[in-house]
Amino acid sequence: MAHPRSRRVRALAVPLGLALTASLGFLPAAATAASQDAAPAAATAAGPQLSYVVNATPGHASVGKVTKAIKAAGGKVVVAHEKIGVIVVHSANPLFAATIRKAPGVQSAGATRTSPLKASATTDVGKPQKVERLTADKAAKAARVANAAGDDKEPLEPLQWDLPAIKADQAAKIDEGSKKVTVAVIDTGVDDTHPDLKANFAPKQSANCVGGVPDTSPGAWRPYDPAEDYHGTHVAGTIAAARNGVGVAGVAPGVKLSAIKVSEPQTSLFYAESVVCAFVFAADHGAKVTNNSYYVDPWMFNCKDDLDQGAIVDAVGRAAKYAEGKGVVNVAAAGNSNLDLAAAKLTDTSSPNDSTPASRTIDPKKCWDVPSQLPGTISVASTGVKGLKSYFSNYGNGVIDVAAPGGDSRQVPELPAKHGGILSTMPGGDYGYLQGTSMASPHVAGVVALLKSTHPKSSPQEIQWLLKMQADNPGCPTADKTCTGTQHVNGHYGYGIVDALDAVQD
């Protein structure tokens, strides 16, 4: 596992190197989620207060009846998503889940965490390092040479080997994407003051969903701690950093970006109630694409035959399906554990990651990485500069949909890039390298945004079909026996490495 503070973030982003310092000041403190009312008098605080999802039949009447049962069982309703039947609840009653599961209209219910509702610090490792100014100067010089020859490049674009790998540099000469398409970055927050992001940022489509209730006050979507919670800003730059003569370029530099923050302060854990809020908010506020470079804590895999974990799959699955029903294409990173997600069984040693992990054997067909393995979600594997699967990337024939550059320190590009990671934006006007399937997923989200720009009336299913049809599949490497499947569909690449140029030509 990579950065232990930010899982996919920790599970999906492996910090590598570089941060280019700019002259912007620090960010204002982000607003926290709305405060909650006191627990009802009937509740007895006999145990630690936990958060739950209660999944009922959608609709005002049915949710209203279940809400009354929740209060009678000692629960406090935080928010009720009536359209999908998901109710977020806090309770200190240790028998709450067992009690509410028996209530009429309840289809599933379970705790979303294994530790009480409080923050706990973690240890940070592998922080991005400052890059020598000489490196930036060489990149800028290379860009000037390219521009003199008629090839329009951003100052640091010569370091972005990932853009030509999916032909995004060629695509930008034809179509940079439509301002009518917004990609929602569901993550640790985004620094919208970054000079490469501010022109494309959509504040009215952004929020802080931590805790399950959207906070849309100005700046609420920004990272809690810009020095630590840089993941979402990096992801955003890969999707849509503007071609404005500053820094780097995104895959779809003409589309809009929104930020929906879902990571807990200090711990950067992504709980189900926050992710449910994010999918619903994105859908209701006009997003066309969501990028999800994380897995829902505290379980790396949620087993549907476990009452608590099954309720998480149910709740997040309903929210993702709701978004898809409103025309949203959901893209998610496949994970960084080098696991075959098509295997008969896997060993998970990291769950639950909010208390005391224990080793367990799981069946990945029944125990899902959420949201990556949810039906309708595009699951993305990572590749390096040589087009090979990144050493850390999860894979699996029939599980991976497509692949994209996510970086690999063991695959080194030619000069001037010379760094195997993905260069993108960082809070405070900086730029940095990261590697992970977290970095692969936003490349796909960018290509999907180009497809939505080219085919604005196409459904999410049609966009997925186009994405897969246009992908370029190199086939399984002959020396790598972990790759199974055919030339056209296999475990390392799914349908292939995405193609931005094809996305704007059809």
C-alpha positions, 0 to 999 in steps of 0.5 A: 500500500502506498501513502498511508494517510491517503489510501487510494490516496493510500491504495491508489496513489504512490507519491514519487517525487517533485513539487514545483513551488509557485508564489501563491499563498496558503489556502483558507481553512475549509469549512466543515460539514454541518453540525448535527442535532443532539441524539433523541432522549430515548437513545441510551449511550451504552456504546461508542457512537457510530455511523450507519447506513439504513437502506429502505424502499425509495420514496417519501412515505417509506423512508418516513416510516423507517425514519420513525423506527430509527428514532425508536431504536436510538438512532439520529437521522443525519440525512435521508436520501429519499430518492434512493432510500439511503438514510445516514444515521448516528447511534450509540446503541450497540444493538441499533443495527440488529434492531433496525434490520427488523423494522418494516421497509428496511432492506439492509443496514450496517455500520459504515466504520469500526471506530467511534466518530472521532478523528485519529492521526496517522503517520505520513510517509513518502511526501512529494519532494521539491524539484530542482529549478533546473528541471523546470527550466529545461522543460520550459526550454523544450516547450519553447523549442517545440512551440517555435516549430509550431507545436503548441505546448505548456511550459512543463508539458515536455515532462508529461509523457502520459499525454502523448501515450493516449494521444491527448496532445493531438486531441487538444489540437482538434477539440479541448472539450466542452464547457458544458461538461463537468467532471466531479472530482470525488476526493480529498478536495481541490485547490481551485485557486491553482493557476492551472485550475481556476479557469475551469473550476465550477464552484456551484457544482462543488461541495464538502460531503464529509459526514453525509450532508453537502456543505456548499459554502465558499471554499468548503471543497478545498483540502483540509490541509493543503500540505497533506491532502494534495491528492484531489488537486493532482487528480483534477489537473490530470483531467482538465488543467488549462492550456493557458501558457502555465505549468501543465496540460490536462487530458480535457483542458476545455471542460469544467471541474468540480470538487466534492470533498469526501475525506475525513480531516486528519485521517483522509478516510473515505466513508460510505455516507460521504461517498453516497452524498457525493454521487447524489450531489454530483448527479443533482448538480449537473456533473457528466462524469465522476472520478473516484480514485479511492475505495470506500473505507474501512474495508478494502473489499466489502463482502455482500454476505456480511450485514455491515459490509453488504449495507455499504455495497447497497448504499453506495451502489444505489447512489452510483446507479442514481447518478448513472440514471441521470446521465453520469459516467462513473470512473474508478481506480482499480487499486494498487495491491497487484492483485488478480481481481478475477482470482478464486480467492484473495488475502486482505490484510489491511481491513478494517483500516480505521481500527485493527486490521486482521487477515482474511480470505475473500472471494472477489466475486462476492467481496467487492472493491467499492466503487470500482467493482460496482455495476456500471462503473468503469474500472481502470488499471494503470500502465507505465511509459512502456505501455506495460501494466504498472507493477502495483496495479490490480488487474483481472480478466473480466474485471478491468474495463480499460487501462491508462497511464498511472506511472511506474517508477520501474518504467523510465521515459526518455529525456526530457521527461526522465521520471516514471510518475505522472506530473500534475497540479498540487495545492498552492500553485505547485506541481508534483509527480505521483504514481498509482491507479489514482493517476490512471483513473483521471486520464480515463475521466478526461477521455470520457469528458471528451467523448461526452463533449463529442457525443452530448446526447449519448447515454453512459452505456453508449459512452462506455461502449465508445471508450472500449471500442476506441481503446488500443490493446497491446495484448498480453506480454508474452513473458507475463503469465499473470495476464490472461485473455485475448488480444482484444480483452485481457486482464492487464488492459481490459479493452485496452489503453484509452485513446483521446484522439479517437474520442474527438474524431468520431 
